[in-house]
Amino acid sequence: MSRNKGRRSRGRGKRSCRKQRAPNNRRSCPKRAAYPHPLTAAMADLLGGLMQGGRRAARSGRTVLWTPALLCVCAVLMSWDPSPTLGERFEKAGLSLALLLPRRKAGGTYQGLIKALGRNGGTLHRKVADRLRERMRLECGRHWLREGWCAFAADGSKFNCPRTAANEKFFGCAGKAGKTQGLPQQFLTTLWHMGSGLPWAWESGVAKSSERAHLLSMLGLLPEAALLVADAGFVGYDLLKGIAGSKRFFLIRIGSNVALLRKLGRCAAQNDDTVYLWPQYDRRKPTRRQRNPPMPLRLIRLQRPGRKTVYLLSNVSEEEKLTVESARLLYELRWGVEVFFRSLKQTLQRRKLRSAAPAQATRELHWAVLGVWVLGLLGVRGVIASGKDPLSFSVAVALRRVRHAAATHAAQCPDLPTQLARAVKDGYERAGPKTSRHWPRRKKSKPPGRPNIRLATRAEVQLAQEFHSQSAAA
């Protein structure tokens, strides 16, 4: 009995020693960093719930490699990368993910990323856009309005795609002879917020898409009583009627292709700036039900010394709400949407997309826009917090900062919010122009001319009075 008790006690002692040594071994193992990467923390604060959850599948219980968080971060990192091929962009994004999200495992192939982005109809970019619009409302503060208006600029641009049979069949070609003839292109129409200098919404399509149709499809995403500022390409009775019918306002430039009437007598409070937009094909329709009524509008003339007069149409009839000086400042701010396209094409080097399939090329363009949007919102909120105008934000400077942060370990990464808050344009005054002296492919477009404005005839006045009497009787 004593021998057995001794053996048992010696066995228990050995087991107890092993149990005591295990915690010491765990203490000797190096611990991972408990704090997140500055870029990861900034994006998590920006995207909110999209950066959480989704680690396990509902049915199989297996670990999902591509979670919404990984998809968002990887797609944005690829949009920031300047590598010439998609494979190189994916490899560099994977290296950055190892630093940004060290505890999560991502998929190993670019094909897996594309399949994950295509699941559920590929609607992840729309969810990210909705989240960014919410953050813009919170971050803009007093810069939400410009000249008392929540103003947006609208414009469109084309992006080249690889010349594959699938892209040519799906997108089509709309280039001019000798330049981009036979090259597949995507058409992108963007709404740009004038208060913050950030995009608000976009719509893409084939090469010969209509930017007016794109704008009509995005009207529901605009806040109520918003002001749309656009160039002469967005003129049309149906478009302006749709904007006014959605309880929004517009300030659009017109040219010699627009015919306007004066002294039609339908508007009671008409003055010298009151004109009427009434297409000729409407006046020639046989029955009243088929005709559209004349649209009373306000004509604003911007006279600049040494330049042609700019003619603007607006449905804001009260001069107290929209003065001539405010209209001039807002129309000049419209140039910011052109700068946005330059940042997307030149700074991020997305003038030509790299995807050979139409579906992948479409997603590549979507996430390129989101890449500029996320980059801008990360920097603009710091610029606003420092008391500066968000329109002074520099995309090129901020892009260099986030690229450096994505390739740096969390412990060695500098103060990213402070660095992005300082990413502003230079403020010194140049003695000469910044453009090159000899630019061989400079685009020389003729500015819009003077609109055709004439007095209404007696027959047109009588026809307009019929519409006025019907609306008064109703």
C-alpha positions in Angstrom: 0.0 0.0 0.0 2.8 2.4 0.8 4.6 1.7 -2.4 1.4 2.4 -4.5 0.7 5.5 -2.6 4.2 6.7 -3.3 3.9 5.9 -7.0 0.6 7.8 -7.1 2.0 10.8 -5.3 5.0 10.8 -7.6 2.7 10.6 -10.7 0.5 13.4 -9.3 3.5 15.5 -8.7 4.7 15.1 -12.3 1.3 16.0 -13.7 1.1 19.0 -11.4 4.5 20.1 -12.5 3.4 19.9 -16.2 0.3 21.9 -15.4 2.5 24.5 -13.7 5.0 24.8 -16.5 2.3 25.4 -19.2 1.4 28.9 -18.1 5.1 29.9 -17.9 5.5 28.8 -21.6 2.5 30.9 -22.6 3.9 33.9 -20.8 7.2 33.6 -22.7 5.4 33.7 -26.1 5.4 37.2 -27.7 2.0 38.9 -27.7 0.4 40.6 -30.7 -0.2 44.3 -30.7 -3.4 45.1 -28.9 -4.0 48.5 -30.7 -5.2 48.6 -34.3 -3.4 50.2 -37.2 -4.1 53.9 -37.6 -5.4 53.4 -41.2 -7.6 50.5 -40.1 -9.1 52.5 -37.2 -9.8 55.5 -39.5 -11.5 53.3 -42.1 -13.5 51.4 -39.4 -14.7 54.7 -38.0 -15.7 55.8 -41.5 -17.4 52.6 -42.7 -19.0 51.6 -39.3 -20.9 48.3 -39.3 -19.5 47.2 -42.7 -16.2 46.5 -41.0 -17.7 44.1 -38.5 -19.3 40.7 -38.5 -19.5 38.1 -41.2 -16.7 35.8 -40.1 -18.6 32.5 -40.4 -21.1 31.2 -42.9 -24.6 30.5 -41.7 -25.0 26.9 -43.0 -21.7 25.2 -43.1 -20.1 26.9 -40.1 -16.8 27.2 -41.9 -14.7 30.4 -41.7 -15.4 32.7 -44.6 -12.2 34.1 -46.1 -13.7 37.2 -47.7 -15.7 39.1 -45.1 -17.3 42.5 -46.0 -14.5 44.2 -44.0 -11.8 42.5 -46.0 -13.5 43.1 -49.3 -13.9 46.8 -48.5 -10.3 47.3 -47.3 -8.8 45.2 -50.1 -10.8 46.9 -52.9 -9.9 50.4 -51.6 -6.2 49.5 -51.3 -6.2 48.2 -54.8 -7.8 51.5 -56.0 -4.9 53.4 -54.4 -2.2 51.2 -55.8 -0.4 52.5 -59.0 0.8 49.1 -60.3 0.1 48.5 -64.0 -1.6 45.1 -63.6 -4.4 43.8 -61.4 -2.3 41.0 -60.2 0.4 43.3 -58.8 -2.2 45.5 -57.2 -3.7 42.5 -55.5 -0.3 41.2 -54.2 0.6 44.6 -52.8 -2.9 44.9 -51.2 -2.3 41.5 -49.6 0.9 42.7 -48.1 -0.8 45.8 -46.7 -3.7 43.6 -45.3 -1.2 41.7 -43.3 -0.2 44.9 -41.5 -3.7 46.4 -41.3 -5.7 43.3 -40.2 -3.1 40.8 -38.8 -5.7 38.6 -37.1 -7.8 37.9 -40.1 -7.0 35.7 -43.1 -7.9 36.8 -46.6 -8.2 34.7 -49.8 -5.1 34.0 -51.7 -6.2 34.7 -55.3 -7.5 37.7 -57.3 -10.2 35.4 -58.8 -11.5 34.7 -55.3 -11.8 38.5 -54.6 -13.7 39.0 -57.8 -16.1 36.2 -57.0 -16.7 37.5 -53.5 -17.4 41.0 -54.9 -19.8 39.6 -57.3 -21.9 37.7 -54.7 -25.4 39.1 -53.9 -25.5 41.0 -57.2 -22.3 42.9 -56.4 -24.2 45.5 -54.2 -21.5 46.0 -51.6 -20.3 49.2 -53.3 -23.8 50.7 -53.0 -23.9 49.9 -49.3 -20.5 51.6 -48.9 -21.8 54.6 -50.8 -24.9 54.9 -48.6 -22.6 54.8 -45.5 -20.3 57.5 -46.9 -23.3 59.8 -47.6 -24.3 59.5 -44.0 -20.8 60.3 -42.8 -20.7 63.3 -45.1 -23.8 64.8 -43.5 -22.2 64.5 -40.1 -18.7 65.6 -41.0 -19.4 68.7 -43.2 -21.0 70.9 -40.6 -21.3 74.5 -41.8 -19.7 73.5 -45.1 -22.8 71.5 -46.0 -24.1 74.7 -47.7 -22.5 77.0 -50.2 -24.1 80.4 -50.7 -27.0 79.2 -48.7 -27.6 76.2 -51.0 -26.9 72.5 -50.7 -25.3 72.6 -54.2 -24.1 69.7 -56.4 -22.3 69.8 -59.7 -23.1 67.2 -62.4 -20.9 66.1 -65.2 -19.8 63.0 -67.2 -16.6 61.5 -68.5 -15.4 58.4 -70.3 -12.9 55.7 -69.2 -11.1 53.4 -71.6 -11.2 49.6 -71.2 -9.0 46.9 -72.7 -9.8 46.1 -76.3 -11.3 42.6 -75.8 -14.1 41.0 -77.7 -16.3 41.0 -74.6 -15.7 44.7 -73.8 -16.3 45.7 -77.3 -19.6 43.8 -77.5 -20.9 45.1 -74.1 -19.6 48.7 -73.8 -19.3 49.6 -77.5 -17.0 52.3 -78.9 -17.6 56.0 -79.0 -14.2 57.5 -79.7 -13.4 59.9 -82.4 -11.4 58.8 -85.5 -7.7 58.9 -85.0 -7.8 59.1 -81.1 -9.8 56.3 -79.4 -11.5 54.8 -82.4 -12.4 51.2 -81.7 -11.5 51.4 -78.0 -14.2 50.2 -75.6 -15.3 52.9 -73.1 -17.4 53.3 -70.0 -19.4 56.5 -69.4 -19.4 57.8 -65.8 -21.8 60.5 -64.6 -21.0 61.9 -61.2 -22.7 64.2 -58.7 -20.1 66.3 -56.8 -20.9 68.1 -53.5 -19.7 71.7 -53.7 -19.6 72.2 -50.0 -17.1 69.4 -49.2 -15.5 68.8 -52.6 -16.4 65.1 -52.4 -18.5 62.9 -54.8 -22.0 62.2 -53.7 -23.4 59.6 -56.2 -22.5 58.2 -59.6 -23.9 56.1 -62.4 -22.0 54.2 -65.1 -23.0 52.7 -68.4 -21.9 51.9 -71.9 -19.9 54.2 -74.1 -22.9 55.9 -75.7 -24.9 56.3 -72.5 -27.0 59.4 -71.9 -25.7 61.6 -69.0 -29.2 63.1 -68.8 -30.7 59.7 -68.2 -28.0 59.0 -65.6 -28.9 62.3 -63.8 -32.6 61.5 -63.7 -31.9 58.1 -62.2 -29.8 59.8 -59.4 -32.3 62.5 -58.4 -33.7 60.3 -55.6 -30.3 60.3 -53.9 -30.2 64.1 -53.6 -31.5 66.0 -50.5 -34.7 67.9 -50.9 -34.3 71.5 -52.1 -30.9 70.8 -53.5 -29.4 72.9 -56.2 -28.0 71.2 -59.3 -25.3 73.1 -61.3 -24.3 71.8 -64.7 -22.9 72.7 -68.0 -24.7 73.1 -71.4 -24.8 69.3 -71.9 -27.6 68.9 -69.4 -30.2 71.1 -71.1 -33.5 69.5 -72.1 -37.2 70.1 -71.3 -37.8 66.6 -70.0 -34.7 66.8 -67.7 -35.5 70.2 -66.3 -39.1 69.2 -65.8 -38.0 66.1 -63.9 -35.7 68.1 -61.7 -38.4 70.7 -60.9 -40.9 67.9 -60.3 -38.7 66.3 -57.7 -38.7 69.5 -55.6 -35.1 70.3 -56.5 -33.6 73.3 -58.2 -31.2 73.8 -61.0 -28.7 76.3 -62.4 -27.7 75.2 -65.9 -25.7 76.9 -68.7 -27.4 77.2 -72.1 -26.1 77.8 -75.6 -27.2 78.6 -79.1 -29.0 75.2 -79.3 -31.7 76.4 -76.9 -34.7 78.5 -78.0 -36.5 80.7 -75.4 -39.7 82.8 -75.5 -40.3 86.1 -73.8 -43.6 87.8 -72.8 -45.7 84.7 -73.1 -48.0 86.0 -70.4 -48.3 82.7 -68.4 -46.3 83.9 -65.4 -48.0 86.6 -63.3 -44.8 88.0 -61.8 -42.7 88.1 -64.9 -39.9 90.6 -65.5 -37.1 91.2 -67.9 -35.3 88.0 -66.8 -38.4 85.8 -67.2 -38.2 83.5 -70.2 -40.1 80.4 -71.2 -38.8 77.0 -72.3 -41.4 75.5 -74.7 -40.1 73.0 -77.3 -41.4 73.4 -80.8 -42.5 69.8 -81.1 -44.8 70.3 -78.1 -46.5 73.2 -79.7 -47.1 71.3 -82.9 -48.9 68.3 -81.3 -52.5 68.0 -82.3 -54.3 67.6 -79.0 -53.9 69.5 -75.7 -53.3 66.3 -73.7 -50.2 65.5 -75.7 -48.7 69.0 -75.3 -46.5 70.0 -72.4 -47.1 73.4 -70.8 -44.5 76.1 -71.2 -42.0 76.3 -68.3 -41.3 79.7 -66.8 -37.7 80.1 -65.9 -35.2 82.8 -64.9 -32.4 83.9 -67.2 -29.2 84.9 -65.5 -26.4 86.7 -67.5 -22.9 86.6 -66.2 -20.8 89.3 -67.9 -17.1 89.0 -67.5 -14.6 91.5 -68.9 -12.7 90.2 -71.9 -14.8 87.0 -72.1 -18.1 85.9 -73.6 -21.3 86.3 -71.6 -22.4 83.2 -69.8 -26.2 82.5 -69.9 -27.7 80.4 -67.1 -31.2 79.0 -66.6 -32.7 78.5 -63.2 -36.1 77.7 -61.7 -35.3 79.9 -58.7 -37.3 83.0 -59.6 -36.6 85.0 -56.4 -33.5 87.0 -56.6 -33.3 87.1 -52.8 -32.7 83.4 -52.7 -30.2 83.2 -55.6 -28.5 86.5 -56.4 -26.4 87.0 -59.6 -23.2 87.0 -57.5 -24.1 83.8 -55.8 -24.9 82.2 -59.2 -21.5 83.3 -60.5 -19.7 81.8 -57.5 -21.6 78.5 -57.7 -21.1 78.2 -61.4 -17.3 78.8 -61.0 -17.3 76.1 -58.2 -18.7 73.7 -60.8 -15.2 73.3 -62.1 -14.5 71.1 -59.0 -16.1 68.1 -60.7 -13.6 68.4 -63.5 -10.8 68.3 -60.9 -12.4 65.2 -59.5 -12.2 63.4 -62.8 -8.6 64.6 -63.2 -7.8 63.1 -59.8 -9.5 59.8 -60.8 -7.8 59.6 -64.1 -4.4 61.2 -63.6 -3.6 61.0 -59.9 -4.9 57.5 -59.3 -4.0 56.5 -62.9 -7.4 55.1 -63.8 -7.7 56.7 -67.2 -7.6 53.1 -68.6 -9.1 50.2 -66.7 -7.4 46.8 -66.6 -10.3 44.3 -66.5 -10.9 42.2 -69.6 -14.4 41.2 -68.7 -17.3 43.7 -68.7 -18.6 42.8 -65.2 -15.1 43.1 -63.7 -14.4 46.4 -65.5 -17.7 47.8 -64.1 -16.7 46.8 -60.5 -13.2 48.2 -61.1 -14.6 51.6 -62.0 -17.1 51.5 -59.0 -14.3 50.9 -56.5 -12.0 53.4 -58.1 -14.7 56.1 -57.4 -15.1 54.7 -53.8 -11.3 54.9 -53.4 -11.2 58.6 -54.2 -14.3 59.1 -52.0 -12.8 57.2 -48.9 -9.5 59.0 -49.4 -11.2 62.4 -49.6 -13.4 61.8 -46.6 -10.5 60.7 -44.5 -8.7 63.9 -45.2 -11.6 66.4 -45.4 -12.8 65.7 -41.9 -9.3 66.5 -40.6 -9.1 69.6 -42.8 -12.5 70.8 -41.4 -11.4 70.1 -37.8 -8.4 72.3 -38.3 -10.6 75.2 -39.4 -9.8 75.2 -43.1 -12.0 75.1 -46.2 -12.5 71.5 -47.4 -12.0 72.6 -51.0 -8.3 73.1 -50.2 -7.9 69.4 -49.7 -5.2 67.8 -52.0 -5.8 64.3 -53.3 -2.2 63.9 -54.4 -0.7 64.7 -51.0 -3.2 62.5 -49.1 -2.6 59.6 -51.5 1.1 59.7 -50.7 0.3 59.7 -47.0 -2.0 56.7 -47.0 0.3 54.7 -49.3 3.1 55.2 -46.8 0.8 54.2 -43.9 -0.4 51.1 -45.7 3.2 49.9 -46.0 4.2 50.7 -42.4 3.8 48.7 -39.2 1.3 50.0 -36.7 4.0 50.8 -34.1 6.0 52.8 -36.7 3.1 54.5 -38.5 3.0 58.3 -37.9 0.0 60.2 -36.7 -2.2 59.6 -39.7 -5.1 62.0 -38.9 -2.7 64.8 -38.4 -0.9 64.0 -41.6 -4.2 63.9 -43.6 -5.3 67.2 -42.0 -2.2 68.8 -43.4 -2.9 67.4 -46.9 -3.9 70.7 -48.5 -3.0 72.6 -51.7 -0.2 75.1 -51.7 -1.3 78.6 -51.0 1.3 80.7 -52.7 0.4 82.9 -55.7 2.1 81.9 -59.0 3.7 84.5 -61.2 2.9 82.5 -64.4 0.5 79.8 -65.6 0.9 76.2 -64.4 0.2 74.6 -67.7 2.8 73.5 -70.2 3.9 75.7 -73.0 3.6 73.1 -75.8 0.9 70.6 -75.2 0.3 68.7 -78.4 -3.1 67.2 -77.6 -4.8 70.2 -76.0 -8.6 70.1 -76.2 -9.9 73.2 -77.9 -13.7 73.1 -77.5 -15.8 76.0 -78.6 -17.8 77.6 -75.8 -21.6 77.7 -76.0 -23.0 80.7 -77.9 -25.9 83.0 -77.1 -29.3 81.3 -76.8 -32.1 82.2 -79.3 -34.5 84.5 -77.4 -37.5 86.0 -79.2 -40.9 87.4 -78.4 -43.8 85.1 -78.4 -46.3 85.3 -81.2 -50.1 85.9 -80.7 -50.8 82.2 -81.5 -48.3 81.1 -78.9 -49.7 83.5 -76.3 -53.3 82.2 -76.9 -52.1 78.6 -76.7 -50.3 79.4 -73.4 -53.4 81.0 -72.0 -55.3 77.8 -72.6 -52.9 76.0 -70.3 -53.1 78.8 -67.8 -57.0 78.7 -67.7 -57.0 74.9 -67.3 -54.6 75.1 -64.4 -56.6 77.9 -62.7 -59.9 75.9 -63.1 -58.3 72.9 -61.6 
